[in-house]
Amino acid sequence: MSSLATLMLASGAAFFYMAASWIMKEWGSSSLVFLIPAVLATLAVGAWFEIEVLKFSRLGHIIILILAVELVMTFFVATAVLGESYSRREIIAVMVIASGIGILSWTPSTASDTVPARIDVPGATRAVDRG
């Protein structure tokens, strides 16, 4: 799967997770008869996007990407739609996270970039407790 397709599917998941949070923000002022099904539906669609992207990518990479994209989307919705304001420090933090999205999305993964899950050291032995 291409980096762009991975980013698009992860962004779809992030969008629907963010939408569920936005719906939950209205929890106290609206009828739960509408809100609960709306939250469940948006979470289900977000989960579908996440499942699709996980079929082709690494779990850790995708989870970080979804969370980062969700945070950036939430920041823009909160400022543009809800009128919330943020400090300079918080804005810089969002910019750093957006940079991380770029690094995760557009850096091709090669064999030299990955770290093995287990490192074998020649000549080393594993200590066994025979207690």
Secondary structure, 3 states (H helix, E strand, C coil): CCHHHHHHHHHHHHHHHHHHHHHHHCCCCCCHHHHHHHHHHHHHHHHHHHHHHHCCCCHHHHHHHHHHHHHHHHHHHHHHCCCCCCCHHHHHHHHHHHHHHHHHHHCCCCHHHCCCCCCCCCCCCCCCCCC
